[in-house]
């Protein structure tokens, strides 16, 4: 479809979109902006760009006046979006042309009624300067619970865990539970003394119980916590030496039994590293040491349904072109790699990128039976990340 827009410095700005499939954001976006150097694309309504969303593309314009961006990864269009806003900038970086292009007859997605909102953070790498970790915890604390997929501190020292515990007390509301698993940076190179990851994990589980969650602890180190009709499960797949492996045996057999015996609208599984088959870095098996029993864990998950597998470790930006969320449509399993509270990497690099694309994020998980909505939020600007927004509808067995 070819949509005319507004006028730039040297001509009419036009946008052509070839959608990959109905309902989603994926497709080829082609901008015609004669005389422009670059263009940016934002989701918009009839008043202009949505103020609380980041841009989803910045693209160079060639001498013929054409630029193109291919949106991939299964992202969704924000519910409130009715238009695409295009801004083209001239080579002198002064003149800008704008176009507000309607999305046509595309139907808005229905609201998520009765959803449980969870805040998800990963890779805080808390060391000496706590502003990023503190901001992420304060933002995530507005949800029903905060989940963390590990690397909460950088060196596993008692001093860093003491700082983290104080930060949790200062930044989280007293009624908000926090649940966490170990990352490979959460263990010190020297023997644990005083504050340590497992001591913190036990305090967090005790706190969750005091706040009314039903908590199940296994001797293997795995745990589960009931949050309404949501089942949150923790696997500790990291050990001293910054290795990705199950330090304590028995976690995977326990997981299989727990998934078999426990009914839930969603089983939310926390594990520090992504499964090899769902790694957004797209590396081959020999390129990176993953936690042991990767294949066994993958088979256990595929034997069940309605699972969100939450991981971190990669520090890949939610803005990376391939995306950081994958779905097994037949089993309603979502694999979510949550970027990082610390700076992230955009792979492959793009010619034009704003700072808020790589300076850390947290995620909102809005969950209801058969439905899930994933929204990344920039820690720099506080805006929702357009490339970090996904919706899942079980009845369609696809992202929409």
N, C-alpha and C positions, 0 to 999 in steps of 0.2 A: 504494500500500500504506500502511495506517495502522498505525504501530507505537507501542504505549504505552511510556511510560518511567517515570522516577521521579517523586517528588513535589516540588513547589516550595512556596513559602510559602503560596499560596492555592489550590492545586489540582494536578492531575496534569499533568505536562509531556508533550506528545505531539509526534511528528515524523511528517510525511507526506512521502514522496519520490515524485515522478513522474519516473522515469528517461527521459532522451531516447533512449537506446539501450542495449542490453545491454553490460555490461562496463565502461563508462566512468563518470566521475564526474558528467557533465553531467545536469542535470535541475532540477526545481523542488522546493525544500526548504521546507516550510511547518511552522512551529513554533506550537503552541498552549501558551501559558504565562500563564494568568490572573494578573493582578496584577503581572506583570514589566515592567520598563522596556526591557530588551534581552536578547539571547541570543547565545551564541557556539557555533560548531560545529567539532569536531575529529574527525579519524580516530582510531579507538581499537581496542583488542582487549578481551577480556573482563575485563581488569584495570583499564581506564580509558583515557584519552587517550594516544596514542603520545607518549612524552616528547621525542622528537627531531624532531617535526614541528610546524610552526606551525598555527594555526587557519586554516580555509579560509573562514570567514564570521563576521561580526558584524552582527547585524540588529536594528533597533529593533522593539519590540513595541507595537502600537497599543492604545488603551483597551479594545478588545474582547478583548485577550489574544492577538492573532494577529500573526505576523511571517513574511515570506517572502524567500527568496534564490534567484535563478535562476543556477545554475552553467552557464557556457558556455565555449567555447574549446577543447574536446577534451582536457581534463585526464584523468588516470588516478587510480584508487584505489591507494594504496600496497599493496604485496604483503602486508604483515603486518597490514593492517586487516581486522577482522572485524565492527566496530561503528562507529556514529557516536555521539560523546559530545556531549550538549547541556548547556550551563550557562546558566540564566536568572538575571538579577540584578534585584532589586526597586528601586523608585525611591529608597530610602534608601541604595542601594549597599552594604548590609550583608547582607541575606538573599539566599541563592542556592539555587536548586533545580537538581537535576541529573538527567539521564536517560542511560542507556546502551542504545542501540538496535541490535539485531543487523542485519547486512546480509542475513540470510536465507540462501538457498541459492546466492548468487553464488560462483563458483569463483575461488580465488586465481590470480593469474598465475604461470606457471612462472618459476623463477629464470633470470637471464642467465648461462648457463654459458660459460666461455672468452671473456668479453667483455674488450675493451681499454678501460681507463678513461682519458679525457683530461680535464684541467682546462681550463676556458674562462673567461677574464676579458676585460673590455672597459672602455674609458673610465676608466682609472685617474686621468687628469688630475693627475699628480703635480706638485705645486708645492713648497710649503714644509713641509707636514706629511704625512709618509709613512705614518701608521699604517694607513690603509685599504688602500693599495697593498701595504704589507708583509704585512698579514694575508691579503689575497687571494692573493698569491703563495705564502705559506707553506701555505695550505689547498690551492690548486691543485697545488702541487708534490708532493702525495701521489699524483698520477696518473702515468701512463706518460709524459706530456708535457704541457706547458702551452702553450695557444694564446691569442693576444691579437689582438683585432680593431681595435686602434688607439686613438688618443688616449691614448697611454701617459703623455705629459706634457701640461702645460696650455699652455705658450707656445713650445715648440720650442727653448728656449735650451740652449746647451752645458752650463750649470750644472745644469739639470733632467735632462738625459740622463746627466750624470756621476752624479747622485744615483740615477737609475734603475738604472744599471749596478751601482752599489754595492749597491743593494737586491736586485737579482737574485742577485748573488754571496752576499749574506748570507742570503737567505730561501729560495732554491731548493736542493734537494739537488744535489750535484755530478753525480749520474748522471741528472738530469732535464733533457731538452732543452726549450727554449722557442722558439716560432716566432711571429712577429708581422708584421703589416702596418701601413701608415701610416693615421693618422686626420688629419682636417683641423687638429687642434691640435698635430700633431707637427712642424710647420714654423715656424721663427721668422720674424718680420716683417723681421729683418735677415739679411743673407747668412749661410749656415751657416759656422761656423768651429769647428774642433775636433770636439767631440761633436755628432752629428746623428742623425736617424732612420736614414738609409741606412748610416751607419757602424755603428750598433747592429744593424741587420738583418744586415749581413754578419758581424758577430761572433757573432750568434745562430746563423746558418746554419753558420759554421765550427764552432761548439761542437756543433751537432747532428751534423755529420760525424764529429767526434772521438768522439762517443758511439755511433757505428755506424749512423746513418741515412744512406741514400742520398739525396743532395741534388742537384737539377737546378736550375740558375740560367739564366734567359733574359736576353738583353740588354735586353729591354723593362722589366725590373724585377720581373717575375713569377717565381715559384719553385715547386718541388714538393719534398716530402720524404716518403720511404717509411718507414712505421712498421708493420712486420709486413705484414698484408694491407690496411692502411689507407693511403690516399693523401692527404696534406695539401697543399693548394695555396694559395698566397698571391697576392692581387691588390692592388696599391697604387693606390687610386682616390681619392687626395687630393693636394693640391699647395699651395705657398705661397699666402698670402692667405686661408687657411682655406676653400678651395674644394673641393668634391667633384667631382673630375674626374680622368681618367687623365693624370698628368703625362707619362708616357712611352708612346708608341704601341706597338702590337704585342701587348699583353697578351691581348686577347680572341682574336685568331687563334691565338696560342700555346695558350691555354686550350682552344679547340676541338680542336686537334690532340692535345693532351695527353690530354684525356678520351677521344678516339677511339682512341688508341694504347695506353692504360694500363688494364689490368684491375685492379680493386680491389673489395673487399667494400663499402667506402664511399669516395667521393671527398669529402673535407672541405674546402670552399672558404671561405677567410677573406677578407672584404671589409668595409671599415669601415661603410658605410651599407647599410641594407636596400634591396632592390629596391622600386620604387614600388608594385608590385602586392601586396607583402607587408609593407607598413609598418604596424606596430601603431598608429600615430597615425591611420591611416585618413584621410589628407589627400588632396585632389585634386591632380592633376599640377601645377597652377600655384601651389600654396600654399607649396612649399618647393623650393629648388634642389638637385636630386639630381645625383649624379655623371653625367657624360656617357655616352652609349651604354647607358643603362639597358635600353632595348628590345633592343639587340643582345645584351647579356649574358643577358637573360631567354630569348631564343630559343636561345642556345647551351646553356644549362642544360636546357631542355626537349627538346633533341635527344638527351639522354643519360639515364642512370638511376643510381640509388643515390648520391645527392648530399645532403650536408648543407651548406647555405649559411649560414654563421655571420656575423652582423653585430652592430654596436652602434649608436653615434651618437645614438639617440633618447632615451636615459635613461628609458625607460618601465619602470615596475615590472613584474616578472614576475607581480605580483598583479592587474594590470589586468584587468577583467572579460572583455574580448575575447580575451585570451591573447596570447602572444608567440611561439608556434610554430604554423606552418601546414604542411600536407602536400599534395603532389600525389600522390594515391594511385596513379594509373596508372603513374607514372614512379618511384615511391619516392624523391621529392625532399622533403626537410624544410627549411623556411626558419625559422631560429632567430634571433630578436633577443634578445640576452643581457642586457638590463637595463643595469646599470652598477655598477662598484665604488664610485663616488660615489653621492650621494643620487639617488633616482629619483622619477618623477612617477606618481601613480595617476590615470589618466584614463579615464572621468570619476571625480571624487572620490566617495567613499562616506561616509555619515554617521559610521560608526565604523571606525577603522583603527588598528592598533597600529604603533608606531614601526618594528618590524622589517620591515614591509611596504615601506618606502620608504627605508631607510637603507643601501642597497647590497647587492650579491650577487655570487656567482660561480656557475658551473655545472659539474656533472659530466656528461660524455657517456660512457655505457657502450655500446660498439658491438660487435656480433657480426654475422656474415653474415645479412642479411635482418631484423635486429632492432636497435632503438635505444631507449635509455632516457635521458631528459633530466631532471636534478634540479637545481633551483636551491637554493642554500644561503645563508642570511642571514649577512652579515658581523657583524651586531650580536649575534645570539644563538647563531650556529653551528648553528641548526636547519635542517632541510630545509624548503623552502617548499612547502606543500601546493598552492598555485595555480601553482607552477612545476614540476610533475611531469607528465611525458608518457611514454607508451610507444608504440612503433611495431612492428607485426608485419607483415612484407611479405606473408606468405601470406594475411592478412586484408585487406590493402590499406586499413587504417584504424588510427586510434589506438584502443587498447583500455584 
